[in-house]
Amino acid sequence: MAEATKRHAVVTGANKGIGFEICKQLASKGIMVVLTARDEKRGLEALGKLKELGLSDNIVFHHLDIADGLAAPPTY
């Protein structure tokens, strides 16, 4: 029997508004979500809210600020 492929999504600006809701909906459907935000504190707060909803198995946080060259290293 073939094993199901795990789906993943990266959501930018996910600490509030539409991005937050997208994370919530995707994670509730079993999709592994990487919640990203420029503001690390707000991103971690959003992650905490989603974990309170029981979505901790399907969501992780990654600080991502494209204006910061270290947060988004160049690809060659």
C-alpha positions in Angstrom: 0.0 0.0 0.0 1.4 3.4 -1.0 2.2 5.8 1.9 0.4 9.2 1.7 2.6 12.2 0.8 2.7 14.9 3.5 1.8 18.3 2.2 3.6 21.4 3.3 2.9 25.1 3.0 4.9 28.3 3.8 2.8 31.3 4.7 4.4 34.7 4.8 3.0 37.5 7.0 1.2 34.9 9.0 1.2 36.6 12.4 -2.2 38.4 11.7 -5.1 38.8 9.3 -5.4 36.7 6.2 -2.0 35.0 6.7 -3.0 33.9 10.2 -6.3 32.5 9.0 -4.7 30.7 6.1 -2.3 29.0 8.6 -5.2 28.0 10.7 -7.2 26.6 7.9 -4.3 24.7 6.3 -3.1 23.2 9.6 -6.7 22.1 10.5 -6.7 20.1 7.2 -3.5 18.3 8.2 -1.1 20.3 6.1 2.3 21.0 7.7 2.5 24.8 7.8 5.6 27.0 8.3 4.2 30.3 9.7 6.6 33.1 8.9 6.7 36.7 10.1 9.1 39.7 10.1 8.5 40.4 13.7 9.7 37.4 15.7 7.7 38.3 18.9 4.4 38.6 16.9 5.1 35.4 15.0 5.7 33.4 18.2 2.5 34.9 19.7 0.5 33.8 16.6 2.1 30.3 16.9 1.0 30.2 20.5 -2.6 31.1 19.5 -2.7 28.3 16.9 -1.2 25.8 19.4 -4.0 26.7 21.8 -6.4 25.6 19.1 -4.8 22.2 19.0 -2.8 22.7 15.8 0.6 22.2 17.3 1.4 19.0 15.4 0.9 20.8 12.0 2.6 24.2 12.5 6.0 25.7 13.1 7.4 29.2 13.2 10.3 30.7 11.2 11.4 34.3 11.4 11.6 35.7 7.9 12.5 39.2 7.0 13.4 39.6 3.3 15.0 43.0 4.0 17.5 41.2 6.3 20.1 39.4 4.2 20.7 36.9 6.9 17.1 35.8 7.2 16.9 35.0 3.5 20.3 33.9 2.3 21.0 34.2 -1.4 20.6 31.1 -3.6 23.3 30.5 -6.1 
